[in-house]
Amino acid sequence: MVQGHYPHPEGKHPLPYPLASTIPAGPPDQAEQPYRSRLGAVVKPGDIATKDPYAALKHFNTVFLIDDSASMEPYWGEVGALLSKIAPICTEYDPNGIDIEFLNHRARARSFWPTTWRGYRNIGIANGVPEMRDNVLGIYRGVKPKGKGWMDSCLGDILGNSFYNYVFIDYGKQNLPPLNLIVIAAGFSEDDPRKSLVETARRLDIHKAPLHQVGVQFFLVGNQSSIHKGVNRIPYIDDQLFLDEGVRDIADTVTWTGKKPGELGTFGE
């Protein structure tokens, strides 16, 4: 993966996260208009500066998108290992709980488990009763990889919904927390995952949204040197895509090795 980051060709839209950050990504360093957190407090970029690298999570809406296609079966154990490391951090800092969505799994509606079409909402526990759907690892254990991986289709749904809420529901009020979308995948895709990313970045530019309004973080599992051979490979999203398209960079990629317990990796590595 290329070191550093790619700014907008004219220098107007740098990567919306500090290079030194680990997940979650934080807002940019340059001056931005304040916005209101989901708790109602006005938050400025300077307010989030802290020695705690994960403190910014409390100001973001964290959503996990997990590739559960058949191609993920060899790496499904790695997905669980990754979730066991990062889910406790995300659930600890998100006061409303995180959302978890899958490419193929369809959640069965339960009055006591808030669900979406592809997953579960407001999950506030990282690990709990194995068969329950109120905790991250309980949900993971109940999903088996199957079917094809339409990554762009799912990205389009999540990013499109977030953009719609920002423009048509929250625009001007600044009450909508920024989206921190964490994608866990091996890199296979039946469609081109770049399409929705570029479209979303361009829309955000047009509407002059804060640079940190949407951030997509790809966590890649598996042997990447043997997986990525096509033009729509996920590392390209991190390396050059947004420069080529002349839009803000809303995505970054981390390769999960699991060699050092608890190490999440840093942007630009």
N, C-alpha and C positions, 0 to 999 in steps of 0.2 A: 504494500500500500504506500502511496506517495506521502512523504512527510509534509507537514504544514497544511495550509488550507488555500482555497481558491477564492479570491475576492471577485466581486462584480467587475467586468472589464473597465468600468469607469471609477471603480473604487467606492461605489455608493452602497453596495450591499455585501459586506463581508459575511463570513460564516456566522450565523447567529449564536454560536456558543464559543466560549473561551477554549483555546487549544489545551490548556492545562486541566480542564475539567474531566472528571469521570462522570458516569451517569449519576444523576440526571443532568441534562444540559441546562445551563443558566442563560439569562438574558445577555445581550451584548453589552460591551463597555461604553459605547458611545451614548450620548444623551438621548433619552426617549421620553415620550409623554408618559406620565404615571398612569397606572391602571388599577382597578380594584380587584382584590383577590376574592375568591369565592366566599370568604368570611366577612367581606364588606370593608376591609381596611385598604386604604390607598397605598399602593406599593410602587416604589421607584426603583430603577435598576440598582442604585447605590445602596438601597436598603437590604438587598439580598447578599451583598458582599459579606462573607463570613469565613471563619476558619473551618467550619463544617462544610465539606464538599457536597453534601446532599441536602442542605437546608433549603435550596431553591425548589425542591420538590413540592413543598407545601403550597406553592403558588401556581402549580401546574396541574392540569388534568392528565393523569398518566393512563395510557391505554396500551395493552399488550396485544399484538397481532402475531399469532403463532401459526407457522406453516405445518399443517397436519396432513399433508398429502402423502401418498404412498411412497414417494421418493425420500421422505424423512424417516422411514422406518429404521435404517441403519444408524441414524443419529438421534433417535428418540431418547436414549439414555442421556446423551449430552444435553438435550433440551431440559430434561429434569434437573441435571446438575447445575445448569445455568440458572434456572428458575429458583433453585434452592439458595443461590447466592444473591441474586438481585431482587427477588420478590420481597424478602423481609425489609429491605431498605425502602422500597417503593411504598409498601403498605404502611410502614411506620410514619412516613412523612405526608401521606395523602389523607387529609381528615375525612374525606368522603369515601375512601376506598378506591382501588383501581378497577379498571374494566379489562376483561380478558376476552378476546375474540379469536376465532380460528377460521382457516380457509374453508374447511368442509364440515366440521362438527356443528350440529344444530342443537342448541340448548332447549330442553323441555321446560316450558313455563311452569313455575312454581310460585305461589303467593309469597313464600318466605325466601325465595331466591330471585332477586331482580335479574331479569334476563334481557338480552337483545336477540336478534335473529341468529347471530353467529356466536353468541357467548353470554357472558355474565357481567353484571354491573356491581359497582360499590363493594368490591371484595376487600375486606379490611384485615384479613388474617392470612399470613403466609403459609402456615402449616397447621393442620388440625386433624379432625377425624377423617380417615382416608376416603370414605365413601360419601362424605358430605360435599356440597358444592358451595360452601361458605368460606372456603380457603383455597389458596392458589394451587397447592400441590394436590389437594383432593380433587380439584377440577382436572388437573393434568393427568392424574392416574385414571380418570374415567374416559379419557380420549385415546383412540387408537388411530394411527396414521392410515389413511385410505384415500382413494380418489386422486384426481389431478390437482395441480397447484396453479390456480388462477390468481397470482399475486396482485397484478395490476387492478383486476376487478375489485378485490377486497380493499386495496389501498384507495381506490376511487370512491368507494362507499364511505369509508371513514373520513378521508380528507374532504370529500364533498360535503358531508354532513357538518363537519367542523366549520368549513368556510361559509356555508349557508347560515349557520347560527351566528357567526361573527358579523356577516353583512346584513342579514335581514331581521335578526332578533336582537343582537347586541350592539350593532354599529352605532358609535357615538356615545354609548353608555359606559363602555370599558369595564363591564362587570364579568365578562367571559374569561375564565382562566385560560392561558395559553395551552396548546396541546403538546404533550410529550408522548409521541407514538414510538413504542419500542417493538421492532419487528425481529422475531427469531426465526431464522431460516437457514437452509444449507446453500441456497443459491440457485436452485432449479426454479423455472417458471414457465408455464404454458403460454403466457402472454408477456409483453414487455413492461416491466415494472417502472420504466422511466416515464411513461406517458402521464400518469396521474401526478407524479411528483413535479414535472415541468409545468403542467397545467395549473396546479395549485400555486406554485411559486409565482407564475405569471399573474394569476388573479390577485394574489396578495400584493404584488408590486403595483398593480393598477389601482387597488384600493388603499395603497399606502399604509398597509397594516404594520404594526410593530414588527421588527425583525425577528423577535422571539415568539411571535404568535403561533407558529407551527414549527415543530422540529421532529424529524423522523430519524431514529437511530436503529441501524441494522446491526444485529448481533448474529454473526455467521458461525455456524458449527460445522464440523466435518473438515476433511482435508481440502482446503480451498484450491491448492495447486492442481488437483486432479478434477475438481468439480467444474471450474469456470472456464469454458472454452467458447461460448457464444457471445454475440454482440450485445445481448441483453443481460450480461452477467452483472451481478449486484456490485462488485467493486467499482465498476465504471461510474456508478451513481456518485460515489465518493470522490473519484479522481478528476473527472473532467466534464461531466454532464452539464452542470449549471454554467460553467464558463462558455461552453459551446452554444448554449441556448440564450445567454445574456440575461439571466434572471438570478434572483437571490438564491443562495445555497441553503436549502432547508433540510439536507440529509447528511449523515455521516455514517461511517461503517467501522465496526470493531470486530476483530476475529477472536472468537472464544476458544482458548486452548485448554483451560482448566488445569494448567500446570501448577499455578500458584493459587491455593485455596483463598477465595475471597477477593482475588484481584479481578477487577472489572475491565481494566484497560483504559486508555485515554484516547481522546479524539486525535486523529492524525497519525496514529500508529499504524 
